Amino acid sequence: MTLAVQPPLEIDTFHPPRRILLGPGPSDLHPQVKSALAQGVIGYLDPVFVSMMEELKTLMRYAFQTKNALTFPMSGPGSVGMEACFVNLVEPGDKVIVCRNGVFGGRMIENVERCGATAIVVEDEWGLAVDPQKLEDALRAHPDARLVAFVHAETSTGAQSDAQTLCDIARRHDCLTIVDAVTSLAGTPVLVDEWGADAVYSATQKCLSCTPGLSPVTFSDRAIEKVRARQTRVQSWFMDLKLVLDYWSASQRTYHHTAPGNSLYGLHEALRLLAAEGLEHAWARHRRHHEALKAGLDQLGLEFIVPEGARLPQMNAVRIPDGMDDKAIRRALLDEYAVEIGAGLGPLAGKIWRFGLMGYSAREENVLGALSAMEMVLAANGMKVDQGAAITAAQRVLATHHHVPASATSA
Amino acid sequence: MTLAVQPPLEIDTFHPPRRILLGPGPSDLHPQVKSALAQGVIGYLDPVFVSMMEELKTLMRYAFQTKNALTFPMSGPGSVGMEACFVNLVEPGDKVIVCRNGVFGGRMIENVERCGATAIVVEDEWGLAVDPQKLEDALRAHPDARLVAFVHAETSTGAQSDAQTLCDIARRHDCLTIVDAVTSLAGTPVLVDEWGADAVYSATQKCLSCTPGLSPVTFSDRAIEKVRARQTRVQSWFMDLKLVLDYWSASQRTYHHTAPGNSLYGLHEALRLLAAEGLEHAWARHRRHHEALKAGLDQLGLEFIVPEGARLPQMNAVRIPDGMDDKAIRRALLDEYAVEIGAGLGPLAGKIWRFGLMGYSAREENVLGALSAMEMVLAANGMKVDQGAAITAAQRVLATHHHVPASATSA
């Protein structure tokens, strides 16, 4: 037989170029995570694999600072974690309060609507934290709402909201909470039990520095009760917690879908590295490199869009100076210095640059390398730059800040 | 501050044991696929990454034997590919004909119902192919149905249905088709354009021998038209083809979700290996090793549940002999010989064993190793076994069948 489509034999093995990943994620993989990924796959019902899954749940509970039994990685990117929270906790006709101060709040609204529910939107300017008073007002105006959703760390702007206060307000109004911790987990404190958050999702390619494609999630007992009490069937088969639970529970291990083995090995190792470093040290490391980067960006005259106090150390958004060509500069950073930074999204497209310092990417050489590249590229584009000043400013911070050990290489 | 949950430091790096994967998937990873997985991750909008994605689409079109523009890997396991087909092509109130002859037809029905539509079920016995006449009858009885869904290769039984005939019937009744090619792709002919199939999904961990967690999909222009003409919004944000399209189209590359970079590297390499081997050779290799395994299983007195002619070479389901303890024997195969085989699902639980010979797992040493282990474990469990006879029978087949080159190691 002759095949209708012939094999494309001219395609070579893919080898990614070296990159310094300082965008909104993915961040650099730790070498041990890469090694973990390359191991042989085994069956998802193999007793050895099942033990690894139990360890994964324990490690995830540490990262989330929770005792929630239902803590596991969804087999899809962060958007799957988000959608899983909504399709399980929202029923058609529900009213859900969604706080929007960036792209991901907007995506939450989309999710609410696709569940056949109504989103009551609490709007805040992009770049600001969610205003707790506005949430309070919305809950008073809509006493029938039973669910509040907000983004803890808005990747599109670098703003961090006060999750503790927002969760407290929601609880006082008898609402459950869905919290987006995609960019915060392991970068800044995510304290699920202390906050009293009910459904929290994250992603692996940000401050965990693991391969993209998994979404760690955790659900409180209250959230599980709400899922159990649903009047309607969850609209997604793949994300239906009742089915997923049967696969992830230790007692009863039934087939749901084939687990993404290699990616889970990588997550196991990334979480192990986090436990070995210690969460407080990981938070301090992100803070330290943020301070150094900030000193350098200040020196270059680049202004943060987020007010001090609400800034995420792992996501630094600065205004693009007048007259600078956004795309040309990002392209030069990538082509000439192998530095990837993030562009602005939505209304901030062309207006900001986003410097991520996430997980294994949050290292001295990356801060210095990025600032050096910025100095040179901005100068080449006609900006007046005091060559070396940004780096010197960053160095000064790195020298004076208490040294935090770099990510441990073994536990 | 004192953390509420302390780090679990007693957890070591995970190293999977050696396994001979002859279950229903995952199959063994080719060494080059493992190497591909361990590479550094880069940004999903990086021009180099975007080029890799274009190559991936070309390679996938070869595997599916299609010219469909919309051919790409969904960022989730096969069940995501399945659900994506249904949520995009089905609207509430629709009537969908679903052919069920195993587990995955049942899952299709679940999907139809969760879309708010009605499933008209064409039932066939588990282990048999779908009966085209029953489909014809159902379409005559329900002339308002506009969609037919069936499983080409039923992983739960090892039965292959006649996709060409089923697609032809559907077309004659003005229906689009959704085809499950999870276990068939690269193992037996999947000829999307020749069949005239409209939405076909597969998975990476079967005959492609790639890491689990991705679902290759392809959609005909008719399917895209149907999605474009929808009256209602797709219920899933993550799986909404209109949004995913913007990310996977070459002209317009907008952010949808962070692509699972490492897994995509692995798929790129797995598909490259397939192109280098050639589809016809891959099909012949699966056939050859199936014939050898079958000769050995026959010798052991193990009967196939699927009638000859409808048997998938890559999934061999045999009846468990009376008096044999299913779980104990599978456990002994795994613990003593590192051989994983599959259990029966649903009504076939405890009644059958499933021997997968998929992708890189379909090799001589695996056929011989599995038969040797079966001989010893069955004998140890009291079955009268003519030691060595099964292996000899398999060897004879391997020697007489025209030798097909093993999977090429470089293109």
HADDOCK unambig.tbl for C-alpha pairs under 7 A between the chains (distance, minus, plus):
assign (segid A and resid 4 and name CA) (segid B and resid 65 and name CA) 6.37 0.50 0.50
assign (segid A and resid 5 and name CA) (segid B and resid 62 and name CA) 5.55 0.50 0.50
assign (segid A and resid 5 and name CA) (segid B and resid 65 and name CA) 5.39 0.50 0.50
assign (segid A and resid 5 and name CA) (segid B and resid 66 and name CA) 6.62 0.50 0.50
assign (segid A and resid 6 and name CA) (segid B and resid 62 and name CA) 6.45 0.50 0.50
assign (segid A and resid 7 and name CA) (segid B and resid 62 and name CA) 5.86 0.50 0.50
assign (segid A and resid 7 and name CA) (segid B and resid 275 and name CA) 5.06 0.50 0.50
assign (segid A and resid 7 and name CA) (segid B and resid 278 and name CA) 6.96 0.50 0.50
assign (segid A and resid 8 and name CA) (segid B and resid 59 and name CA) 6.64 0.50 0.50
assign (segid A and resid 8 and name CA) (segid B and resid 275 and name CA) 6.65 0.50 0.50
assign (segid A and resid 9 and name CA) (segid B and resid 275 and name CA) 6.49 0.50 0.50
assign (segid A and resid 9 and name CA) (segid B and resid 276 and name CA) 6.50 0.50 0.50
assign (segid A and resid 9 and name CA) (segid B and resid 411 and name CA) 6.78 0.50 0.50
assign (segid A and resid 13 and name CA) (segid B and resid 269 and name CA) 6.12 0.50 0.50
assign (segid A and resid 14 and name CA) (segid B and resid 265 and name CA) 6.80 0.50 0.50
assign (segid A and resid 16 and name CA) (segid B and resid 40 and name CA) 6.78 0.50 0.50
assign (segid A and resid 16 and name CA) (segid B and resid 42 and name CA) 6.96 0.50 0.50
assign (segid A and resid 19 and name CA) (segid B and resid 42 and name CA) 6.64 0.50 0.50
assign (segid A and resid 26 and name CA) (segid B and resid 42 and name CA) 6.88 0.50 0.50
assign (segid A and resid 26 and name CA) (segid B and resid 43 and name CA) 6.15 0.50 0.50
assign (segid A and resid 28 and name CA) (segid B and resid 41 and name CA) 6.63 0.50 0.50
assign (segid A and resid 29 and name CA) (segid B and resid 40 and name CA) 6.47 0.50 0.50
assign (segid A and resid 29 and name CA) (segid B and resid 41 and name CA) 6.78 0.50 0.50
assign (segid A and resid 34 and name CA) (segid B and resid 38 and name CA) 4.57 0.50 0.50
assign (segid A and resid 34 and name CA) (segid B and resid 39 and name CA) 6.63 0.50 0.50
assign (segid A and resid 35 and name CA) (segid B and resid 38 and name CA) 6.05 0.50 0.50
assign (segid A and resid 37 and name CA) (segid B and resid 37 and name CA) 6.09 0.50 0.50
assign (segid A and resid 37 and name CA) (segid B and resid 38 and name CA) 5.65 0.50 0.50
assign (segid A and resid 38 and name CA) (segid B and resid 34 and name CA) 4.57 0.50 0.50
assign (segid A and resid 38 and name CA) (segid B and resid 35 and name CA) 6.05 0.50 0.50
assign (segid A and resid 38 and name CA) (segid B and resid 37 and name CA) 5.68 0.50 0.50
assign (segid A and resid 38 and name CA) (segid B and resid 38 and name CA) 5.13 0.50 0.50
assign (segid A and resid 39 and name CA) (segid B and resid 34 and name CA) 6.65 0.50 0.50
assign (segid A and resid 40 and name CA) (segid B and resid 16 and name CA) 6.76 0.50 0.50
assign (segid A and resid 40 and name CA) (segid B and resid 29 and name CA) 6.48 0.50 0.50
assign (segid A and resid 41 and name CA) (segid B and resid 28 and name CA) 6.64 0.50 0.50
assign (segid A and resid 41 and name CA) (segid B and resid 29 and name CA) 6.79 0.50 0.50
assign (segid A and resid 42 and name CA) (segid B and resid 16 and name CA) 6.97 0.50 0.50
assign (segid A and resid 42 and name CA) (segid B and resid 19 and name CA) 6.64 0.50 0.50
assign (segid A and resid 42 and name CA) (segid B and resid 26 and name CA) 6.86 0.50 0.50
assign (segid A and resid 43 and name CA) (segid B and resid 26 and name CA) 6.15 0.50 0.50
assign (segid A and resid 59 and name CA) (segid B and resid 8 and name CA) 6.63 0.50 0.50
assign (segid A and resid 62 and name CA) (segid B and resid 5 and name CA) 5.55 0.50 0.50
assign (segid A and resid 62 and name CA) (segid B and resid 6 and name CA) 6.44 0.50 0.50
assign (segid A and resid 62 and name CA) (segid B and resid 7 and name CA) 5.86 0.50 0.50
assign (segid A and resid 65 and name CA) (segid B and resid 4 and name CA) 6.37 0.50 0.50
assign (segid A and resid 65 and name CA) (segid B and resid 5 and name CA) 5.38 0.50 0.50
assign (segid A and resid 66 and name CA) (segid B and resid 5 and name CA) 6.63 0.50 0.50
assign (segid A and resid 75 and name CA) (segid B and resid 76 and name CA) 6.31 0.50 0.50
assign (segid A and resid 75 and name CA) (segid B and resid 213 and name CA) 6.95 0.50 0.50
assign (segid A and resid 76 and name CA) (segid B and resid 75 and name CA) 6.30 0.50 0.50
assign (segid A and resid 76 and name CA) (segid B and resid 76 and name CA) 5.25 0.50 0.50
assign (segid A and resid 77 and name CA) (segid B and resid 258 and name CA) 6.80 0.50 0.50
assign (segid A and resid 79 and name CA) (segid B and resid 238 and name CA) 6.42 0.50 0.50
assign (segid A and resid 79 and name CA) (segid B and resid 257 and name CA) 6.68 0.50 0.50
assign (segid A and resid 80 and name CA) (segid B and resid 238 and name CA) 6.50 0.50 0.50
assign (segid A and resid 111 and name CA) (segid B and resid 237 and name CA) 6.41 0.50 0.50
assign (segid A and resid 114 and name CA) (segid B and resid 235 and name CA) 5.00 0.50 0.50
assign (segid A and resid 114 and name CA) (segid B and resid 236 and name CA) 6.68 0.50 0.50
assign (segid A and resid 115 and name CA) (segid B and resid 235 and name CA) 6.74 0.50 0.50
assign (segid A and resid 211 and name CA) (segid B and resid 260 and name CA) 6.80 0.50 0.50
assign (segid A and resid 211 and name CA) (segid B and resid 262 and name CA) 6.44 0.50 0.50
assign (segid A and resid 212 and name CA) (segid B and resid 258 and name CA) 6.65 0.50 0.50
assign (segid A and resid 212 and name CA) (segid B and resid 259 and name CA) 6.62 0.50 0.50
assign (segid A and resid 212 and name CA) (segid B and resid 260 and name CA) 4.59 0.50 0.50
assign (segid A and resid 212 and name CA) (segid B and resid 261 and name CA) 6.43 0.50 0.50
assign (segid A and resid 213 and name CA) (segid B and resid 75 and name CA) 6.94 0.50 0.50
assign (segid A and resid 213 and name CA) (segid B and resid 259 and name CA) 6.85 0.50 0.50
assign (segid A and resid 213 and name CA) (segid B and resid 260 and name CA) 4.64 0.50 0.50
assign (segid A and resid 235 and name CA) (segid B and resid 114 and name CA) 4.99 0.50 0.50
assign (segid A and resid 235 and name CA) (segid B and resid 115 and name CA) 6.74 0.50 0.50
assign (segid A and resid 236 and name CA) (segid B and resid 114 and name CA) 6.66 0.50 0.50
assign (segid A and resid 237 and name CA) (segid B and resid 111 and name CA) 6.43 0.50 0.50
assign (segid A and resid 238 and name CA) (segid B and resid 79 and name CA) 6.41 0.50 0.50
assign (segid A and resid 238 and name CA) (segid B and resid 80 and name CA) 6.51 0.50 0.50
assign (segid A and resid 257 and name CA) (segid B and resid 79 and name CA) 6.69 0.50 0.50
assign (segid A and resid 258 and name CA) (segid B and resid 77 and name CA) 6.80 0.50 0.50
assign (segid A and resid 258 and name CA) (segid B and resid 212 and name CA) 6.65 0.50 0.50
assign (segid A and resid 259 and name CA) (segid B and resid 212 and name CA) 6.62 0.50 0.50
assign (segid A and resid 259 and name CA) (segid B and resid 213 and name CA) 6.85 0.50 0.50
assign (segid A and resid 260 and name CA) (segid B and resid 211 and name CA) 6.81 0.50 0.50
assign (segid A and resid 260 and name CA) (segid B and resid 212 and name CA) 4.61 0.50 0.50
assign (segid A and resid 260 and name CA) (segid B and resid 213 and name CA) 4.63 0.50 0.50
assign (segid A and resid 261 and name CA) (segid B and resid 212 and name CA) 6.45 0.50 0.50
assign (segid A and resid 262 and name CA) (segid B and resid 211 and name CA) 6.44 0.50 0.50
assign (segid A and resid 265 and name CA) (segid B and resid 14 and name CA) 6.80 0.50 0.50
assign (segid A and resid 269 and name CA) (segid B and resid 13 and name CA) 6.12 0.50 0.50
assign (segid A and resid 275 and name CA) (segid B and resid 7 and name CA) 5.07 0.50 0.50
assign (segid A and resid 275 and name CA) (segid B and resid 8 and name CA) 6.64 0.50 0.50
assign (segid A and resid 275 and name CA) (segid B and resid 9 and name CA) 6.51 0.50 0.50
assign (segid A and resid 276 and name CA) (segid B and resid 9 and name CA) 6.52 0.50 0.50
assign (segid A and resid 278 and name CA) (segid B and resid 7 and name CA) 6.97 0.50 0.50
assign (segid A and resid 411 and name CA) (segid B and resid 9 and name CA) 6.80 0.50 0.50
